[in-house]
Amino acid sequence: MTNATLSETITLGPGTRGDYDALAGLHYRAGPPATIARREDGSACILAARDGEGRLAGVLVVSMPTLNGSWRQLAWPGAYGGADKRRNAHELNSSVRCISRVIVGARFRGLGIATRLVRGYLAGPLTARTEAVAAMGRVCPFFEAAGMTPYPLAPSARDARLLDALASLGLEAWEVLAPGAAAGAIARAPWLAREARVWANGSRASRRHLHTEPARLLTLAALHGAEQPIAYAHGG
């Protein structure tokens, strides 16, 4: 069966937590989303894509929004930035849901399924406004292809420092990811090993890597710096 033929067999329908669990290991984020939103009937808001034989091809998971999101002032000016934080939270929880996971099975990639899943959800969303944050948005821009508006996010302070350090050597983060490139960069500028440790110490999640071999640590830091997230919003 050709990809075009296989694509024509894909249908969307309600999914289950089991569908998400079946594909969860393929997602770049470790662990499940913090929440899974519920439909009016109490079922989990999960959309599944299946082929003509009923095989699971992809899933989309919808969650409650996080309370803080700098992009919302750009997407919906003034909607959630009032002085009353309790009111802001109530408005946010009543009017916004977040697409927290979109995962496509390995054999079904390249068929546009991620875009179809997002479009499918946006055709009948739980709330008037929908958002998403994707670390790989520049590489896989399916949210934008589905009609969501992108809002690139500024790098964190530790990522910005590392990116500036690399830029001072005429390097971009992605250039450090090639085999041997990190070791070569440190040989050229030994102080990069210190900058990599400063980066690791900047977050509780990465402090466990503080004693990692310098070239490996610089690669991890550069990978994180290269994957600057993009927020997406849909709905007026």
N, C-alpha and C positions, 0 to 999 in steps of 0.2 A: 504494500500500500504506500503510495506516495505521500509526502507531507501535505500536499494540497488536498488529497482525498481524506487523509486522516483529520485534517483541520475541519473539514465539512461535517465530520461525524460528532464533533465536540458539542455537548449541550451543557447548559448551566442549570443548577437546581439547588435546593437546600442541602446543606452539609451537616456533619456531626463533629463532635469533639474527636471521635475516632478517626474521621477523615483527616483532621488537622494532625493528630498524633502520627498518622501513617507517613506524613511528609515532613514533619517538624525537623527531622535531622538534616534536611537539605537546606534549611534557612541559615543565613549567616549570623543571626543572633542566637546566642545560646539561651535555652530555656523558653518557656511559654510566655505569652503576653501577660501583663499584670492582671488584666480583666478580659472577659469576653462578654460583650453586650448581649442583651436578651431582646427578642422580639416580643410583641404584645402577647403572644400565646405562651411565653416563657421559654421558648426554645433558644438555643445558642444561635447568635447571628453569624453563621458560617455559610459561605457560598462554595459549592463544589462544582468542578468541571469534570465531565466523564466522557469517554469515547463511546462509540456505537455498541461496544461490547460491555459497557458498564464499568470499565476500568477507570480508577481515579486518575485524573490528569493534573488537577491543581486545586488549590483551596484559597479562599480569602477569608480572613478573620476580622471582625469588627470589635473594637473595644471602646470603653469609656475614655474620654480625653484626659490628658494630664492637666493639672491646674495651671501650670506655667508654660507659656509658649510665646516667644518674642515675635513670631511671624503673624500672630493673630491681629496685632495692631495694623499690620500691612494689609492683611486679607479682609478684615472686618473692623475698620477704624472706629475706636470708641466703644465697641460692643462689650468688651470684657475688661476694660481698664479703669473702672470707676473706683472711688475711694472705699466703697463698701465691699470688702473681699468676700463676705458671705453671699451677697447678692451676685457678685461676679461668678462665683462657683455655681450657684443655682442656675444662672442664665447659661453658663457653659454646659452644664450637665443636661439641661433641657433642650439645647439647640444644636449640639455638636456631638458627632461620633467620629472615632478615629479608625481608619483602616490600618491595623497593626501588623498584619502578616499577609503576604501574597506569595504563595509557593507553587512552583510548577514541577511536576515529576521530570526526572532526567530525560526519559525517552520522548517527552512531549514538548521539549523546549524548542524555540524557534518557530512556533506555530501562532504566536500572538495571543496565547491563552491568558497571560497576565493582564494584558490590556482588556481582553474580553471580560475577565472577572471584575475588574474595576468598573468598566462600563456597565456591566450587569448590576452591580451594587448601586451605582449612581442612578440607575433607571428607577430604583424604588428604595431610596435610603431611609434609614430609621429617623433621621432628623433633617432639617432644612440645610444644614451645613455639615460638610465632611472634610476631614483633614487626614494627612498622613505625613510621616517623616521617614525618609529613606537615605541610608548611608551610601547606597550604591546608585543614587538617582542619576548621577552623571553617566554612569556606565549602562544602566538599564532604565531609560526614561519612560517606562510604560505608564506611570501616573499621568505625565503630561500628555502622552499619546491618547489617553482615555478622556482627556478634557479638563484635567485639574490644572490649576495655576501654580507654577513653581515659585518658591521664595528661598533662594540660597541663604544658608545660615552662616554667620561669621564663625571662624574657628575659635576654639577655646583658647585661653591664655597660654596653656602649655603647648598646644599645637601651633599657635602663632609664633611662639618663640623658636620652636624647632624649625618651622618653615623659613623663618628669617635667617636662622643659622645656615641652613642649606642654601638659601638664596645668596648669602654672602660669598659662597663658593661657586655660584653660577649653577646650582643644582635645583631641580624640582623634586618633590617627594617621590614621584613615580620612577625617577631615574635611579633611585637608591634601591629599588626593588629587584633589579636584574641580578642574576647570580653573581656573587663576588663584588657587586657594586658597593655595598656597605663597607666591606673590609677595605676596599680601595679608597673610599672616601675618608675613613679613619686613618689610614696610612698617610694620606695627603694632609689631613688636619686632625691630629690626635685629640684635640679638644672636643671633637664631635662625640667621643665616648662619654665625656662628662655631660654634654647636652642631652644625650640619650638617657642618662641616669636621672637628670633633672626632670625630663619628660615623664619617666616612669614614676618618680616620686610625687608627681603632680596629681595623681588620682589613686584612691584606695584600690580601685580595680586593677591597676597596673603595678602596684608596689611589689607584688610577688615576683616581678621580673627584674627587680633591682640588681640582682647578682647574676643575671643572664650574661653570657658572653657578649662583649660590646657590639660586635658586628650584627649579631642576631637581634640584640636589643634595638639597635638603630633601625634595623629592617622593620621591626614591630612598630616602632614609633613613626617611621615614614609611611607605613601602610595605613596607620590610623590618620595621619595627616593628609594622605592622599584621598581618603574616603570622607571628605567633608559632607555632612548631610544636607539634604534639601527638604524643606517643608512644602507640602502641597495643600491647596485649599479648593473647595468647590461649594458653590451655593452663595446666594446674596445675603 
